[in-house]
């Protein structure tokens, strides 16, 4: 059962009931689930039943003009196949879709989706970070093996300089709880 959360989380569960193996679920929702505690069961559910194709967020324009919340597009594919090595794309758009479309050869949503999938042919206005789905799962596990979640939004919002430091020195980081009492 999901903890107290925004009602849109239940749309995920309801929508997925209608998917066959290989079917896709694409939703535009509030992005609070990426980092909020109420999103932990949703993350675990995604990791367990889907290939997570991409999570897309824009810092240049709201996609829901009636709401004052950050939004993201999540693309999932229902799959029972092993997903450990699948590369999840965290996509950050730093300019409006109109400006991005003006810089790609075929200015359509399908062309943008294809370019994101291939990771090529995109203007500098789009940042893609790929993380293995198995790594997302491992980062969210406690020492006892239960899924406690992790902050997926960092893969979208962390500045390149800090993200680079983390990538270069990943093995040097330790959990604060391992060196101090919290």
Secondary structure per residue as TSV (DSSP state, phi and psi in degrees):
chain	resnum	aa	ss	phi	psi
A	1	X	-	360.0	141.3
A	2	X	-	-80.0	142.6
A	3	X	-	-70.1	175.8
A	4	X	S	-51.9	128.9
A	5	X	-	-156.5	-179.1
A	6	X	-	-72.4	146.6
A	7	X	T	-62.6	-24.6
A	8	X	H	-61.9	-22.0
A	9	X	H	-60.8	-32.2
A	10	X	H	-72.3	-23.8
A	11	X	H	-65.9	-34.4
A	12	X	H	-58.3	-53.1
A	13	X	H	-63.1	-43.4
A	14	X	H	-65.8	-45.6
A	15	X	H	-61.4	-40.3
A	16	X	H	-63.5	-25.1
A	17	X	T	-61.4	-22.2
A	18	X	T	-96.3	2.4
A	19	X	-	-91.5	136.6
A	20	X	-	-88.5	167.9
A	21	X	T	-53.8	130.0
A	22	X	T	88.1	-8.6
A	23	X	-	-70.0	154.6
A	24	X	E	-111.7	143.3
A	25	X	E	-121.9	120.6
A	26	X	E	-127.1	117.5
A	27	X	E	-129.2	142.1
A	28	X	E	-102.2	114.6
A	29	X	E	-138.0	173.2
A	30	X	E	-60.5	145.1
A	31	X	G	-93.2	8.2
A	32	X	G	-59.7	-27.6
A	33	X	G	-65.1	-21.7
A	34	X	G	-62.8	-33.7
A	35	X	T	-125.0	-12.3
A	36	X	S	-83.6	153.3
A	37	X	G	-60.0	-33.2
A	38	X	G	-67.0	-15.5
A	39	X	G	-85.3	-9.6
A	40	X	H	-59.0	-50.6
A	41	X	H	-62.7	-31.9
A	42	X	H	-67.0	-43.3
A	43	X	H	-58.2	-48.6
A	44	X	H	-61.8	-41.1
A	45	X	H	-61.4	-45.5
A	46	X	H	-60.6	-47.4
A	47	X	H	-62.6	-31.0
A	48	X	H	-80.9	-32.0
A	49	X	H	-121.5	-3.8
A	50	X	E	-137.6	154.1
A	51	X	E	-87.8	121.1
A	52	X	E	-86.9	109.4
A	53	X	E	-79.8	-50.2
A	54	X	E	-161.2	152.2
A	55	X	E	-126.8	122.7
A	56	X	E	-120.7	132.0
A	57	X	E	-136.2	146.9
A	58	X	E	-117.5	133.6
A	59	X	S	-102.0	8.7
A	60	X	S	-106.1	-23.9
A	61	X	S	-154.7	146.8
A	62	X	-	-79.2	140.8
A	63	X	S	-95.7	-9.7
A	64	X	-	-126.5	98.5
A	65	X	T	-72.2	-17.6
A	66	X	T	-86.1	-11.7
A	67	X	-	-118.9	150.6
A	68	X	-	-106.7	53.4
A	69	X	S	-132.2	154.1
A	70	X	-	-71.6	141.7
A	71	X	E	-124.8	160.3
A	72	X	E	-144.9	158.2
A	73	X	E	-106.1	129.8
A	74	X	E	-118.6	128.9
A	75	X	E	-114.7	119.2
A	76	X	E	-124.3	151.7
A	77	X	E	-127.5	124.5
A	78	X	E	-65.7	128.4
A	79	X	-	-156.6	136.5
A	80	X	-	-101.1	-3.4
A	81	X	S	-70.8	156.3
A	82	X	-	-58.1	138.1
A	83	X	-	-123.4	4.5
A	84	X	T	-49.2	-46.8
A	85	X	T	-93.7	-3.3
A	86	X	-	-61.9	135.2
A	87	X	E	-92.6	112.5
A	88	X	E	-81.1	133.0
A	89	X	E	-98.8	120.0
A	90	X	E	-100.7	113.0
A	91	X	E	-113.4	125.6
A	92	X	E	-114.5	121.7
A	93	X	E	-97.6	120.4
A	94	X	-	-99.7	7.2
A	95	X	S	-145.2	165.7
A	96	X	-	-64.2	155.8
A	97	X	H	-59.7	-36.3
A	98	X	H	-59.5	-44.0
A	99	X	H	-70.7	-35.6
A	100	X	H	-66.6	-45.9
A	101	X	H	-59.2	-33.8
A	102	X	H	-66.2	-18.6
A	103	X	H	-106.9	-0.4
A	104	X	S	-105.6	152.8
A	105	X	S	-61.9	-39.9
A	106	X	S	-119.7	100.0
A	107	X	-	-77.4	72.4
A	108	X	S	-132.9	160.8
A	109	X	H	-61.8	-37.5
A	110	X	H	-63.4	-41.2
A	111	X	H	-64.7	-40.3
A	112	X	H	-65.1	-43.6
A	113	X	H	-60.8	-42.6
A	114	X	H	-63.8	-43.5
A	115	X	H	-63.8	-39.3
A	116	X	H	-65.4	-45.2
A	117	X	H	-58.9	-43.5
A	118	X	H	-79.4	-22.8
A	119	X	T	72.0	28.0
A	120	X	-	-145.7	160.9
A	121	X	S	75.0	20.3
A	122	X	-	-104.4	145.9
A	123	X	-	-72.0	167.7
A	124	X	T	-64.6	-5.9
A	125	X	T	-79.3	-2.5
A	126	X	E	-124.1	126.7
A	127	X	E	-112.6	128.6
A	128	X	E	-120.0	126.1
A	129	X	E	-116.2	131.3
A	130	X	E	-108.8	134.4
A	131	X	E	-132.2	131.8
A	132	X	E	-62.5	136.6
A	133	X	H	-60.2	-35.7
A	134	X	H	-62.6	-35.2
A	135	X	H	-67.0	-41.5
A	136	X	H	-58.4	-41.0
A	137	X	H	-65.2	-47.9
A	138	X	H	-62.4	-41.1
A	139	X	H	-64.5	-24.3
A	140	X	T	-92.1	1.1
A	141	X	B	-92.7	142.0
A	142	X	-	-81.5	175.8
A	143	X	T	-62.2	-25.8
A	144	X	T	-89.5	-2.7
A	145	X	S	99.0	-9.9
A	146	X	-	-74.1	152.4
A	147	X	B	-84.0	119.2
A	148	X	-	-114.0	-4.1
A	149	X	-	87.2	164.4
A	150	X	-	-145.6	168.8
A	151	X	-	-88.3	93.4
A	152	X	T	-69.7	-23.1
A	153	X	T	-61.6	-22.9
A	154	X	H	-63.6	-28.3
A	155	X	H	-72.2	-15.6
A	156	X	H	-99.0	-37.2
A	157	X	H	-110.1	-12.2
A	158	X	S	-69.1	131.3
A	159	X	-	-58.2	148.7
A	160	X	H	-54.1	-40.2
A	161	X	H	-63.5	-45.7
A	162	X	H	-69.8	-39.1
A	163	X	H	-62.6	-38.9
A	164	X	H	-64.1	-41.7
A	165	X	H	-60.9	-44.0
A	166	X	H	-61.9	-42.7
A	167	X	H	-64.7	-41.0
A	168	X	H	-71.5	-31.4
A	169	X	T	-121.4	26.4
A	170	X	G	-52.4	-40.2
A	171	X	G	-75.0	-11.8
A	172	X	G	-86.3	-16.3
A	173	X	-	-80.0	142.7
A	174	X	-	-132.4	155.5
A	175	X	-	-67.1	135.6
A	176	X	G	-56.3	-34.9
A	177	X	G	-64.4	-17.4
A	178	X	G	-82.9	-14.3
A	179	X	T	-123.0	-6.2
A	180	X	S	-151.7	155.9
A	181	X	-	-84.6	129.5
A	182	X	-	-103.3	360.0
